[in-house]
């Protein structure tokens, strides 16, 4: 099995689009949701599309499926998933309410990559995804 070929053939996360979830954006971008003095954006980048250069410990989550994000945040909060460096996601998620998790999952799942208009003649790159 050629794992690289398999993953390269998979469709990129696109996001659902639609109206923005303001509470989710606020929690993601500005809120220090833990006692660590960090917001989600500090590790996952603007709109969840990662930091540059890419850091594997902080994955791209913008455009991911809503149910997946919701379940993983619940798993981190409840201690059912503990595979992040220094348990950072458990420490970030421990105080999240179900409503906050729903807002974050909704906000992130709606994010779409910035793709140049077709008329520009530019092709999407790793920087615009």
C-alpha positions in Angstrom: 0.0 0.0 0.0 1.4 3.4 -1.0 0.2 5.6 1.9 1.5 8.8 0.2 -0.4 8.1 -3.0 -3.6 7.3 -1.0 -3.5 10.5 1.0 -2.6 12.6 -2.1 -5.6 11.2 -3.9 -8.0 12.3 -1.1 -10.2 15.4 -1.5 -9.0 18.4 0.4 -11.1 19.8 3.3 -13.4 22.5 1.8 -15.5 23.7 4.6 -19.3 24.1 4.5 -19.3 27.9 4.0 -22.5 29.7 5.0 -23.1 32.2 7.8 -20.3 32.6 10.3 -20.8 31.5 13.9 -19.8 34.6 15.9 -19.4 32.9 19.2 -17.3 30.2 17.6 -15.1 32.9 16.0 -14.7 34.7 19.3 -13.8 31.6 21.2 -11.3 30.5 18.5 -9.7 33.8 17.9 -9.8 35.9 21.0 -10.9 33.9 24.0 -8.4 32.6 26.5 -10.5 29.5 27.1 -8.1 27.9 29.5 -5.8 29.0 32.3 -2.9 28.8 29.9 -3.5 32.3 28.5 -3.9 31.0 24.9 -6.6 31.1 22.2 -7.0 28.3 19.6 -5.6 30.6 16.9 -2.2 30.7 18.7 -1.6 27.1 17.7 -4.0 26.4 14.8 -3.5 29.6 12.9 -6.0 32.0 11.4 -9.3 30.4 10.6 -7.8 27.0 11.6 -5.6 26.8 8.5 -2.4 26.2 10.4 0.8 28.0 11.2 3.6 28.7 8.7 5.9 26.9 8.6 3.6 23.9 9.2 4.0 22.2 12.7 2.6 18.7 12.8 1.7 19.1 16.5 -0.8 21.8 15.6 -2.9 20.4 12.7 -5.0 22.3 10.2 -8.6 22.1 11.5 -10.3 24.8 9.4 -12.8 23.1 7.0 -12.8 19.8 9.0 -16.2 18.0 9.4 -18.3 19.5 12.2 -19.1 16.2 13.9 -15.4 15.2 13.9 -14.4 18.5 15.5 -17.2 18.3 18.0 -16.3 14.7 19.0 -12.6 15.3 19.3 -13.2 18.4 21.5 -15.4 16.3 23.8 -12.8 13.5 23.8 -10.1 16.0 24.8 -12.3 17.6 27.5 -13.4 14.3 29.0 -9.9 12.8 28.9 -10.8 10.1 26.4 -8.1 11.4 24.0 -4.7 12.4 25.4 -2.3 12.2 22.5 -1.2 15.8 22.3 2.2 17.2 23.5 2.0 17.9 27.3 -1.8 17.2 27.1 -2.2 20.7 25.7 -5.6 20.0 24.1 -6.9 18.4 27.3 -5.8 21.5 29.2 -7.4 23.8 26.6 -10.7 21.9 26.4 -11.3 20.9 30.0 -13.5 23.9 30.8 -15.4 24.1 27.5 -19.2 23.7 27.8 -21.2 21.7 25.3 -22.5 24.9 23.8 -19.0 26.3 23.4 -17.9 23.1 21.7 -20.8 23.2 19.3 -20.0 26.9 18.4 -16.3 26.0 17.8 -17.2 23.0 15.7 -19.7 25.0 13.7 -17.3 27.9 13.2 -14.3 25.7 12.1 -16.4 23.5 9.8 -17.6 26.5 7.8 -14.1 27.7 7.0 -13.1 27.6 3.4 -9.7 28.0 1.9 -8.9 31.3 0.2 -8.8 30.4 -3.5 -7.9 33.0 -6.1 -10.8 33.9 -8.5 -10.7 31.8 -11.7 -10.3 35.0 -13.7 -6.9 35.7 -12.0 -5.2 32.9 -13.8 -3.6 31.9 -10.4 -3.6 28.3 -9.1 -4.3 27.5 -5.5 -1.1 26.8 -3.6 -0.3 25.5 -0.1 -0.3 29.1 1.1 -3.9 29.7 -0.1 -5.3 26.4 1.3 
